[in-house]
Amino acid sequence: MENSTQAIEKINCLIIGSGPAGYTAAIYASRANLNPVLYEGMQTGGQLTTTSEVENFPGYPEGVSGNEMMEDIRKQALKFGADIREGNVTSADLSDTKKIVTIDNKKTIEANVVIIATGASARYLGLESERKFRGMGVSACAVCDGFFYRKQSVAVIGGGDTAVGDALYLSGIASKVYLIVRKNYLRASKVLQERVANTPNIEILYEHVTKEVLGDDSGVTGLRLLKQDKEEVCIKVTGMFLAIGHKPNTEIFKDQITLDENGYIITEGKSSQTNIQGVFACGDVQDPTYRQAITAAASGCKAALDAERYLQLQ
């Protein structure tokens, strides 16, 4: 246990969170001599570490596992001098010029600038079998992983715009797409509902709830569903895609930083600047729309450049 009377560590640039946004911010901040300290958070490497293979990130023509890609970017940040540490930010006071942040309820950091790259967590159903097959057929990103299910049967869970959009995207790849909807209607926009209704290889299963993900050592093999009339049915699929929303990891900042109605950080114009001077946000924590590794990395670059310019004016 650390001594509660320990001195506050004073640093120039603090990056909260890893993943493509945080690590890229660390690369740019290091090269700009900002001497960044990065705390990796609860999930080292971010959401991408739950993706089995990434084929749409530039520079990897043969594809790469999410873990390997994150490790590559992390090593690049370390090469340029980033101080990358294990630990989770548990509280923050961003109100003053000097930002005060607590790590693991013990260590206190004082920073001149803060870059928030805490990401967003996909909402899952909470099934034990779902956790078991995560990365082995269970995914929360159809655009990331859909390619691996070419000419196979898959299921999408959800009834909103994201779910219907994912089903339409997958219909061009998979041989069959089940859209599993808990209610007796879709919440998606009318134009998307019309498109999905006119797509022959999409079957909508209304009033069905997923009770178990079935599988073996090779991965997902099917789903056990419960209909509203309590009848159980099983469908054969090799992939299950969650599309029931994301939760931005902004809880500790909610009373200080301006968030949208869903909890995402609002940034000013095309910049990464939050409503607080000296505090910047990048990656999925401020992006409810694209949520791709490449866009997260790009926004991490922007945040580091914005932080550098801010410090130059102080």
Short mmCIF file of the C-alpha atoms (twelve columns), coordinates in Angstrom:
data_MODEL
# 
_entry.id   MODEL 
# 
loop_
_atom_site.group_PDB 
_atom_site.id 
_atom_site.type_symbol 
_atom_site.label_atom_id 
_atom_site.label_alt_id 
_atom_site.label_comp_id 
_atom_site.label_asym_id 
_atom_site.label_seq_id 
_atom_site.Cartn_x 
_atom_site.Cartn_y 
_atom_site.Cartn_z 
_atom_site.pdbx_PDB_model_num 
ATOM 1   C CA . MET A 1   0.000   0.000   0.000   1 
ATOM 2   C CA . GLU A 2   1.435   3.352   -0.989  1 
ATOM 3   C CA . ASN A 3   1.871   6.038   1.612   1 
ATOM 4   C CA . SER A 4   -1.107  8.409   1.478   1 
ATOM 5   C CA . THR A 5   1.244   11.336  2.216   1 
ATOM 6   C CA . GLN A 6   3.382   10.776  -0.873  1 
ATOM 7   C CA . ALA A 7   4.305   13.817  -2.942  1 
ATOM 8   C CA . ILE A 8   2.231   14.765  -5.960  1 
ATOM 9   C CA . GLU A 9   3.992   13.821  -9.209  1 
ATOM 10  C CA . LYS A 10  4.124   16.808  -11.553 1 
ATOM 11  C CA . ILE A 11  4.140   16.054  -15.271 1 
ATOM 12  C CA . ASN A 12  3.594   17.933  -18.500 1 
ATOM 13  C CA . CYS A 13  1.208   15.733  -20.489 1 
ATOM 14  C CA . LEU A 14  -1.057  12.992  -19.148 1 
ATOM 15  C CA . ILE A 15  -2.784  10.550  -21.503 1 
ATOM 16  C CA . ILE A 16  -5.621  8.543   -19.972 1 
ATOM 17  C CA . GLY A 17  -6.336  5.282   -21.785 1 
ATOM 18  C CA . SER A 18  -4.633  3.114   -24.346 1 
ATOM 19  C CA . GLY A 19  -5.890  1.698   -27.641 1 
ATOM 20  C CA . PRO A 20  -5.201  3.274   -31.047 1 
ATOM 21  C CA . ALA A 21  -6.133  6.787   -29.849 1 
ATOM 22  C CA . GLY A 22  -4.112  6.813   -26.647 1 
ATOM 23  C CA . TYR A 23  -1.017  5.132   -28.072 1 
ATOM 24  C CA . THR A 24  -1.021  7.347   -31.176 1 
ATOM 25  C CA . ALA A 25  -1.363  10.432  -28.989 1 
ATOM 26  C CA . ALA A 26  1.642   9.153   -27.042 1 
ATOM 27  C CA . ILE A 27  3.689   8.768   -30.237 1 
ATOM 28  C CA . TYR A 28  2.990   12.328  -31.378 1 
ATOM 29  C CA . ALA A 29  3.334   13.835  -27.899 1 
ATOM 30  C CA . SER A 30  6.676   12.077  -27.411 1 
ATOM 31  C CA . ARG A 31  8.028   13.300  -30.726 1 
ATOM 32  C CA . ALA A 32  6.961   16.825  -29.748 1 
ATOM 33  C CA . ASN A 33  8.969   16.532  -26.504 1 
ATOM 34  C CA . LEU A 34  5.884   16.772  -24.317 1 
ATOM 35  C CA . ASN A 35  7.205   13.905  -22.157 1 
ATOM 36  C CA . PRO A 36  3.820   12.170  -21.981 1 
ATOM 37  C CA . VAL A 37  2.823   9.766   -19.240 1 
ATOM 38  C CA . LEU A 38  0.147   7.304   -20.341 1 
ATOM 39  C CA . TYR A 39  -1.959  5.210   -17.985 1 
ATOM 40  C CA . GLU A 40  -3.382  2.223   -19.831 1 
ATOM 41  C CA . GLY A 41  -6.603  1.786   -17.882 1 
ATOM 42  C CA . MET A 42  -8.707  -1.281  -17.257 1 
ATOM 43  C CA . GLN A 43  -8.167  -2.826  -20.707 1 
ATOM 44  C CA . THR A 44  -4.604  -2.512  -21.948 1 
ATOM 45  C CA . GLY A 45  -4.750  -1.911  -25.679 1 
ATOM 46  C CA . GLY A 46  -8.451  -1.081  -25.663 1 
ATOM 47  C CA . GLN A 47  -11.374 -2.817  -27.372 1 
ATOM 48  C CA . LEU A 48  -9.270  -3.933  -30.314 1 
ATOM 49  C CA . THR A 49  -7.595  -6.570  -28.162 1 
ATOM 50  C CA . THR A 50  -10.898 -8.496  -28.239 1 
ATOM 51  C CA . THR A 51  -10.783 -8.678  -32.059 1 
ATOM 52  C CA . SER A 52  -9.196  -11.834 -33.410 1 
ATOM 53  C CA . GLU A 53  -7.870  -10.374 -36.660 1 
ATOM 54  C CA . VAL A 54  -7.723  -6.895  -38.183 1 
ATOM 55  C CA . GLU A 55  -7.531  -6.614  -41.961 1 
ATOM 56  C CA . ASN A 56  -8.620  -3.013  -42.590 1 
ATOM 57  C CA . PHE A 57  -5.853  -1.085  -40.814 1 
ATOM 58  C CA . PRO A 58  -3.272  0.349   -43.260 1 
ATOM 59  C CA . GLY A 59  0.163   -1.213  -43.166 1 
ATOM 60  C CA . TYR A 60  -0.874  -4.809  -42.502 1 
ATOM 61  C CA . PRO A 61  -1.543  -6.332  -45.933 1 
ATOM 62  C CA . GLU A 62  -1.764  -9.857  -44.510 1 
ATOM 63  C CA . GLY A 63  -3.901  -8.817  -41.548 1 
ATOM 64  C CA . VAL A 64  -2.874  -8.816  -37.905 1 
ATOM 65  C CA . SER A 65  -4.392  -9.820  -34.588 1 
ATOM 66  C CA . GLY A 66  -5.804  -6.963  -32.535 1 
ATOM 67  C CA . ASN A 67  -3.386  -7.761  -29.707 1 
ATOM 68  C CA . GLU A 68  -0.360  -7.766  -31.997 1 
ATOM 69  C CA . MET A 69  -1.320  -4.487  -33.649 1 
ATOM 70  C CA . MET A 70  -1.824  -2.760  -30.320 1 
ATOM 71  C CA . GLU A 71  1.514   -4.087  -29.105 1 
ATOM 72  C CA . ASP A 72  3.195   -2.730  -32.252 1 
ATOM 73  C CA . ILE A 73  1.746   0.757   -31.705 1 
ATOM 74  C CA . ARG A 74  2.612   0.596   -28.016 1 
ATOM 75  C CA . LYS A 75  6.236   -0.290  -28.830 1 
ATOM 76  C CA . GLN A 76  6.387   2.625   -31.240 1 
ATOM 77  C CA . ALA A 77  5.256   4.997   -28.479 1 
ATOM 78  C CA . LEU A 78  7.851   3.531   -26.113 1 
ATOM 79  C CA . LYS A 79  10.543  3.930   -28.765 1 
ATOM 80  C CA . PHE A 80  9.996   7.695   -28.808 1 
ATOM 81  C CA . GLY A 81  10.097  7.951   -25.031 1 
ATOM 82  C CA . ALA A 82  6.504   7.700   -23.845 1 
ATOM 83  C CA . ASP A 83  6.204   6.680   -20.190 1 
ATOM 84  C CA . ILE A 84  3.529   3.968   -20.362 1 
ATOM 85  C CA . ARG A 85  2.231   2.699   -17.049 1 
ATOM 86  C CA . GLU A 86  -0.319  0.244   -15.722 1 
ATOM 87  C CA . GLY A 87  -3.081  1.860   -13.732 1 
ATOM 88  C CA . ASN A 88  -6.589  3.231   -13.843 1 
ATOM 89  C CA . VAL A 89  -7.660  6.823   -13.285 1 
ATOM 90  C CA . THR A 90  -10.189 6.782   -10.455 1 
ATOM 91  C CA . SER A 91  -10.870 10.503  -10.011 1 
ATOM 92  C CA . ALA A 92  -9.995  13.811  -11.635 1 
ATOM 93  C CA . ASP A 93  -10.204 17.511  -10.843 1 
ATOM 94  C CA . LEU A 94  -9.837  19.383  -14.125 1 
ATOM 95  C CA . SER A 95  -11.110 22.748  -12.926 1 
ATOM 96  C CA . ASP A 96  -7.773  24.511  -12.450 1 
ATOM 97  C CA . THR A 97  -4.899  25.287  -14.807 1 
ATOM 98  C CA . LYS A 98  -3.062  22.346  -13.278 1 
ATOM 99  C CA . LYS A 99  -5.113  19.179  -13.684 1 
ATOM 100 C CA . ILE A 100 -5.176  16.841  -10.666 1 
ATOM 101 C CA . VAL A 101 -5.755  13.140  -11.360 1 
ATOM 102 C CA . THR A 102 -5.739  10.178  -8.980  1 
ATOM 103 C CA . ILE A 103 -4.507  6.744   -10.075 1 
ATOM 104 C CA . ASP A 104 -5.994  3.619   -8.460  1 
ATOM 105 C CA . ASN A 105 -7.244  5.738   -5.531  1 
ATOM 106 C CA . LYS A 106 -3.638  6.128   -4.363  1 
ATOM 107 C CA . LYS A 107 -1.217  8.041   -6.559  1 
ATOM 108 C CA . THR A 108 -1.792  11.744  -7.399  1 
ATOM 109 C CA . ILE A 109 -0.656  13.324  -10.665 1 
ATOM 110 C CA . GLU A 110 -0.568  17.037  -11.529 1 
ATOM 111 C CA . ALA A 111 -0.534  17.661  -15.291 1 
ATOM 112 C CA . ASN A 112 -0.383  20.720  -17.512 1 
ATOM 113 C CA . VAL A 113 -2.511  19.037  -20.175 1 
ATOM 114 C CA . VAL A 114 -4.711  15.949  -20.185 1 
ATOM 115 C CA . ILE A 115 -5.674  13.835  -23.193 1 
ATOM 116 C CA . ILE A 116 -8.667  11.587  -22.561 1 
ATOM 117 C CA . ALA A 117 -8.646  8.384   -24.623 1 
ATOM 118 C CA . THR A 118 -10.730 6.138   -22.393 1 
ATOM 119 C CA . GLY A 119 -12.793 4.708   -25.262 1 
ATOM 120 C CA . ALA A 120 -16.277 3.259   -25.226 1 
ATOM 121 C CA . SER A 121 -17.303 -0.206  -24.124 1 
ATOM 122 C CA . ALA A 122 -19.659 -2.248  -26.270 1 
ATOM 123 C CA . ARG A 123 -22.790 -3.342  -24.484 1 
ATOM 124 C CA . TYR A 124 -23.048 -7.117  -24.205 1 
ATOM 125 C CA . LEU A 125 -25.905 -9.352  -23.128 1 
ATOM 126 C CA . GLY A 126 -24.063 -10.533 -20.036 1 
ATOM 127 C CA . LEU A 127 -24.187 -14.248 -20.825 1 
ATOM 128 C CA . GLU A 128 -21.408 -16.513 -19.585 1 
ATOM 129 C CA . SER A 129 -21.391 -18.293 -22.964 1 
ATOM 130 C CA . GLU A 130 -21.073 -14.903 -24.667 1 
ATOM 131 C CA . ARG A 131 -17.907 -14.144 -22.695 1 
ATOM 132 C CA . LYS A 132 -16.561 -17.609 -23.459 1 
ATOM 133 C CA . PHE A 133 -16.768 -17.110 -27.220 1 
ATOM 134 C CA . ARG A 134 -15.779 -13.442 -27.382 1 
ATOM 135 C CA . GLY A 135 -13.250 -13.218 -30.210 1 
ATOM 136 C CA . MET A 136 -14.251 -16.732 -31.342 1 
ATOM 137 C CA . GLY A 137 -17.448 -15.798 -33.147 1 
ATOM 138 C CA . VAL A 138 -18.863 -13.189 -30.775 1 
ATOM 139 C CA . SER A 139 -18.100 -9.647  -31.905 1 
ATOM 140 C CA . ALA A 140 -19.347 -6.117  -31.346 1 
ATOM 141 C CA . CYS A 141 -18.004 -4.788  -34.656 1 
ATOM 142 C CA . ALA A 142 -19.505 -6.044  -37.908 1 
ATOM 143 C CA . VAL A 143 -17.304 -3.767  -40.019 1 
ATOM 144 C CA . CYS A 144 -14.181 -5.077  -38.247 1 
ATOM 145 C CA . ASP A 145 -14.969 -8.788  -38.312 1 
ATOM 146 C CA . GLY A 146 -17.686 -9.366  -40.906 1 
ATOM 147 C CA . PHE A 147 -15.229 -10.335 -43.648 1 
ATOM 148 C CA . PHE A 148 -14.317 -13.535 -41.799 1 
ATOM 149 C CA . TYR A 149 -17.861 -14.874 -42.203 1 
ATOM 150 C CA . ARG A 150 -18.029 -14.855 -45.970 1 
ATOM 151 C CA . LYS A 151 -20.736 -17.234 -47.208 1 
ATOM 152 C CA . GLN A 152 -21.594 -18.277 -43.657 1 
ATOM 153 C CA . SER A 153 -24.691 -17.781 -41.495 1 
ATOM 154 C CA . VAL A 154 -24.510 -15.077 -38.844 1 
ATOM 155 C CA . ALA A 155 -26.788 -13.295 -36.388 1 
ATOM 156 C CA . VAL A 156 -27.079 -9.637  -35.417 1 
ATOM 157 C CA . ILE A 157 -28.580 -8.762  -32.029 1 
ATOM 158 C CA . GLY A 158 -30.538 -5.504  -31.851 1 
ATOM 159 C CA . GLY A 159 -33.280 -3.519  -33.526 1 
ATOM 160 C CA . GLY A 160 -31.942 0.013   -33.926 1 
ATOM 161 C CA . ASP A 161 -30.122 1.796   -36.757 1 
ATOM 162 C CA . THR A 162 -26.780 0.205   -35.862 1 
ATOM 163 C CA . ALA A 163 -28.186 -3.329  -35.818 1 
ATOM 164 C CA . VAL A 164 -30.062 -2.916  -39.095 1 
ATOM 165 C CA . GLY A 165 -27.049 -1.238  -40.676 1 
ATOM 166 C CA . ASP A 166 -24.839 -4.120  -39.541 1 
ATOM 167 C CA . ALA A 167 -27.324 -6.655  -40.919 1 
ATOM 168 C CA . LEU A 168 -27.348 -4.885  -44.295 1 
ATOM 169 C CA . TYR A 169 -23.552 -4.736  -44.325 1 
ATOM 170 C CA . LEU A 170 -23.245 -8.424  -43.455 1 
ATOM 171 C CA . SER A 171 -25.874 -9.396  -46.045 1 
ATOM 172 C CA . GLY A 172 -23.315 -8.583  -48.730 1 
ATOM 173 C CA . ILE A 173 -20.803 -10.946 -47.142 1 
ATOM 174 C CA . ALA A 174 -22.648 -13.758 -45.378 1 
ATOM 175 C CA . SER A 175 -24.992 -16.248 -46.991 1 
ATOM 176 C CA . LYS A 176 -27.649 -15.725 -44.297 1 
ATOM 177 C CA . VAL A 177 -28.186 -13.032 -41.674 1 
ATOM 178 C CA . TYR A 178 -30.595 -13.418 -38.775 1 
ATOM 179 C CA . LEU A 179 -31.642 -10.140 -37.175 1 
ATOM 180 C CA . ILE A 180 -32.715 -10.989 -33.634 1 
ATOM 181 C CA . VAL A 181 -35.039 -8.377  -32.164 1 
ATOM 182 C CA . ARG A 182 -36.340 -8.458  -28.596 1 
ATOM 183 C CA . LYS A 183 -39.425 -6.377  -29.389 1 
ATOM 184 C CA . ASN A 184 -42.095 -6.885  -32.038 1 
ATOM 185 C CA . TYR A 185 -40.851 -3.953  -34.096 1 
ATOM 186 C CA . LEU A 186 -37.645 -2.304  -35.310 1 
ATOM 187 C CA . ARG A 187 -36.478 1.008   -33.831 1 
ATOM 188 C CA . ALA A 188 -34.402 1.743   -36.938 1 
ATOM 189 C CA . SER A 189 -35.267 4.548   -39.346 1 
ATOM 190 C CA . LYS A 190 -37.929 3.830   -41.952 1 
ATOM 191 C CA . VAL A 191 -35.487 3.862   -44.857 1 
ATOM 192 C CA . LEU A 192 -33.323 1.222   -43.182 1 
ATOM 193 C CA . GLN A 193 -36.380 -0.865  -42.328 1 
ATOM 194 C CA . GLU A 194 -37.409 -0.822  -45.974 1 
ATOM 195 C CA . ARG A 195 -33.955 -1.870  -47.104 1 
ATOM 196 C CA . VAL A 196 -33.726 -4.755  -44.675 1 
ATOM 197 C CA . ALA A 197 -37.232 -5.923  -45.633 1 
ATOM 198 C CA . ASN A 198 -36.145 -6.023  -49.280 1 
ATOM 199 C CA . THR A 199 -32.923 -7.937  -48.642 1 
ATOM 200 C CA . PRO A 200 -33.648 -11.615 -49.332 1 
ATOM 201 C CA . ASN A 201 -30.917 -13.172 -47.184 1 
ATOM 202 C CA . ILE A 202 -31.906 -11.274 -44.017 1 
ATOM 203 C CA . GLU A 203 -34.484 -12.927 -41.757 1 
ATOM 204 C CA . ILE A 204 -35.895 -10.896 -38.874 1 
ATOM 205 C CA . LEU A 205 -36.777 -12.871 -35.754 1 
ATOM 206 C CA . TYR A 206 -39.070 -10.607 -33.759 1 
ATOM 207 C CA . GLU A 207 -39.748 -11.200 -30.048 1 
ATOM 208 C CA . HIS A 208 -36.727 -13.456 -29.645 1 
ATOM 209 C CA . VAL A 209 -34.212 -13.220 -26.809 1 
ATOM 210 C CA . THR A 210 -30.773 -14.826 -26.918 1 
ATOM 211 C CA . LYS A 211 -30.345 -17.174 -23.964 1 
ATOM 212 C CA . GLU A 212 -27.132 -19.007 -24.845 1 
ATOM 213 C CA . VAL A 213 -24.309 -18.932 -27.358 1 
ATOM 214 C CA . LEU A 214 -23.550 -22.447 -28.549 1 
ATOM 215 C CA . GLY A 215 -20.128 -23.560 -29.704 1 
ATOM 216 C CA . ASP A 216 -17.114 -25.800 -29.437 1 
ATOM 217 C CA . ASP A 217 -13.338 -25.493 -29.642 1 
ATOM 218 C CA . SER A 218 -13.633 -24.025 -33.148 1 
ATOM 219 C CA . GLY A 219 -15.901 -21.200 -31.977 1 
ATOM 220 C CA . VAL A 220 -19.584 -20.326 -32.241 1 
ATOM 221 C CA . THR A 221 -21.867 -22.915 -33.835 1 
ATOM 222 C CA . GLY A 222 -25.303 -21.544 -32.993 1 
ATOM 223 C CA . LEU A 223 -27.640 -19.667 -30.670 1 
ATOM 224 C CA . ARG A 224 -30.358 -20.825 -28.312 1 
ATOM 225 C CA . LEU A 225 -33.239 -18.355 -28.448 1 
ATOM 226 C CA . LEU A 226 -36.353 -17.911 -26.363 1 
ATOM 227 C CA . LYS A 227 -39.500 -16.713 -28.094 1 
ATOM 228 C CA . GLN A 228 -42.062 -14.535 -26.327 1 
ATOM 229 C CA . ASP A 229 -44.374 -17.557 -26.012 1 
ATOM 230 C CA . LYS A 230 -41.528 -19.272 -24.073 1 
ATOM 231 C CA . GLU A 231 -40.780 -21.718 -26.884 1 
ATOM 232 C CA . GLU A 232 -37.052 -22.330 -27.323 1 
ATOM 233 C CA . VAL A 233 -35.492 -22.470 -30.777 1 
ATOM 234 C CA . CYS A 234 -31.921 -22.994 -31.919 1 
ATOM 235 C CA . ILE A 235 -30.370 -21.483 -35.032 1 
ATOM 236 C CA . LYS A 236 -27.105 -22.454 -36.656 1 
ATOM 237 C CA . VAL A 237 -24.677 -19.557 -37.042 1 
ATOM 238 C CA . THR A 238 -20.909 -19.187 -36.884 1 
ATOM 239 C CA . GLY A 239 -20.931 -15.538 -35.843 1 
ATOM 240 C CA . MET A 240 -22.953 -13.352 -33.482 1 
ATOM 241 C CA . PHE A 241 -22.677 -9.557  -33.725 1 
ATOM 242 C CA . LEU A 242 -23.829 -7.360  -30.856 1 
ATOM 243 C CA . ALA A 243 -25.427 -4.074  -31.899 1 
ATOM 244 C CA . ILE A 244 -27.162 -2.962  -28.727 1 
ATOM 245 C CA . GLY A 245 -25.090 0.144   -28.194 1 
ATOM 246 C CA . HIS A 246 -21.855 1.375   -26.671 1 
ATOM 247 C CA . LYS A 247 -21.209 3.074   -23.357 1 
ATOM 248 C CA . PRO A 248 -18.496 5.750   -23.440 1 
ATOM 249 C CA . ASN A 249 -16.122 5.502   -20.497 1 
ATOM 250 C CA . THR A 250 -16.752 9.011   -19.175 1 
ATOM 251 C CA . GLU A 251 -18.180 8.371   -15.717 1 
ATOM 252 C CA . ILE A 252 -15.411 10.113  -13.771 1 
ATOM 253 C CA . PHE A 253 -15.586 13.201  -16.010 1 
ATOM 254 C CA . LYS A 254 -19.364 13.641  -16.271 1 
ATOM 255 C CA . ASP A 255 -19.662 16.515  -13.782 1 
ATOM 256 C CA . GLN A 256 -16.854 18.543  -15.386 1 
ATOM 257 C CA . ILE A 257 -16.745 17.867  -19.123 1 
ATOM 258 C CA . THR A 258 -19.636 18.581  -21.475 1 
ATOM 259 C CA . LEU A 259 -21.143 15.312  -22.725 1 
ATOM 260 C CA . ASP A 260 -23.883 14.586  -25.231 1 
ATOM 261 C CA . GLU A 261 -27.121 12.820  -24.265 1 
ATOM 262 C CA . ASN A 262 -25.429 9.420   -24.575 1 
ATOM 263 C CA . GLY A 263 -22.385 10.321  -22.515 1 
ATOM 264 C CA . TYR A 264 -19.887 10.964  -25.316 1 
ATOM 265 C CA . ILE A 265 -17.480 13.879  -24.846 1 
ATOM 266 C CA . ILE A 266 -18.323 16.883  -27.024 1 
ATOM 267 C CA . THR A 267 -15.299 18.481  -28.687 1 
ATOM 268 C CA . GLU A 268 -15.130 21.891  -30.313 1 
ATOM 269 C CA . GLY A 269 -15.465 21.980  -34.106 1 
ATOM 270 C CA . LYS A 270 -12.890 19.814  -35.834 1 
ATOM 271 C CA . SER A 271 -10.521 19.949  -32.873 1 
ATOM 272 C CA . SER A 272 -10.095 17.650  -29.890 1 
ATOM 273 C CA . GLN A 273 -10.609 20.507  -27.426 1 
ATOM 274 C CA . THR A 274 -13.210 19.865  -24.724 1 
ATOM 275 C CA . ASN A 275 -15.075 22.601  -22.855 1 
ATOM 276 C CA . ILE A 276 -12.135 22.758  -20.418 1 
ATOM 277 C CA . GLN A 277 -8.932  24.479  -21.553 1 
ATOM 278 C CA . GLY A 278 -6.001  22.082  -21.541 1 
ATOM 279 C CA . VAL A 279 -8.196  18.976  -21.695 1 
ATOM 280 C CA . PHE A 280 -8.514  17.121  -24.994 1 
ATOM 281 C CA . ALA A 281 -10.432 14.006  -26.041 1 
ATOM 282 C CA . CYS A 282 -9.799  11.473  -28.779 1 
ATOM 283 C CA . GLY A 283 -10.965 8.073   -29.978 1 
ATOM 284 C CA . ASP A 284 -14.246 6.343   -29.262 1 
ATOM 285 C CA . VAL A 285 -14.876 8.357   -26.104 1 
ATOM 286 C CA . GLN A 286 -15.869 11.269  -28.377 1 
ATOM 287 C CA . ASP A 287 -16.898 9.373   -31.526 1 
ATOM 288 C CA . PRO A 288 -20.331 7.690   -31.515 1 
ATOM 289 C CA . THR A 289 -20.365 7.459   -35.313 1 
ATOM 290 C CA . TYR A 290 -17.342 5.726   -36.835 1 
ATOM 291 C CA . ARG A 291 -15.680 3.781   -33.992 1 
ATOM 292 C CA . GLN A 292 -12.862 2.433   -36.164 1 
ATOM 293 C CA . ALA A 293 -9.227  1.880   -35.198 1 
ATOM 294 C CA . ILE A 294 -7.995  4.133   -37.991 1 
ATOM 295 C CA . THR A 295 -10.272 7.047   -37.046 1 
ATOM 296 C CA . ALA A 296 -9.337  6.629   -33.375 1 
ATOM 297 C CA . ALA A 297 -5.639  6.735   -34.262 1 
ATOM 298 C CA . ALA A 298 -6.184  9.848   -36.378 1 
ATOM 299 C CA . SER A 299 -7.984  11.603  -33.541 1 
ATOM 300 C CA . GLY A 300 -5.143  10.656  -31.175 1 
ATOM 301 C CA . CYS A 301 -2.779  12.470  -33.523 1 
ATOM 302 C CA . LYS A 302 -5.057  15.531  -33.482 1 
ATOM 303 C CA . ALA A 303 -5.254  15.542  -29.692 1 
ATOM 304 C CA . ALA A 304 -1.461  15.479  -29.306 1 
ATOM 305 C CA . LEU A 305 -1.044  18.297  -31.835 1 
ATOM 306 C CA . ASP A 306 -3.768  20.332  -30.128 1 
ATOM 307 C CA . ALA A 307 -2.100  19.761  -26.750 1 
ATOM 308 C CA . GLU A 308 1.274   20.841  -28.155 1 
ATOM 309 C CA . ARG A 309 -0.204  24.080  -29.544 1 
ATOM 310 C CA . TYR A 310 -2.003  24.786  -26.282 1 
ATOM 311 C CA . LEU A 311 1.228   24.428  -24.283 1 
ATOM 312 C CA . GLN A 312 3.086   26.709  -26.680 1 
ATOM 313 C CA . LEU A 313 0.629   29.495  -25.905 1 
ATOM 314 C CA . GLN A 314 0.916   29.178  -22.134 1 
# 
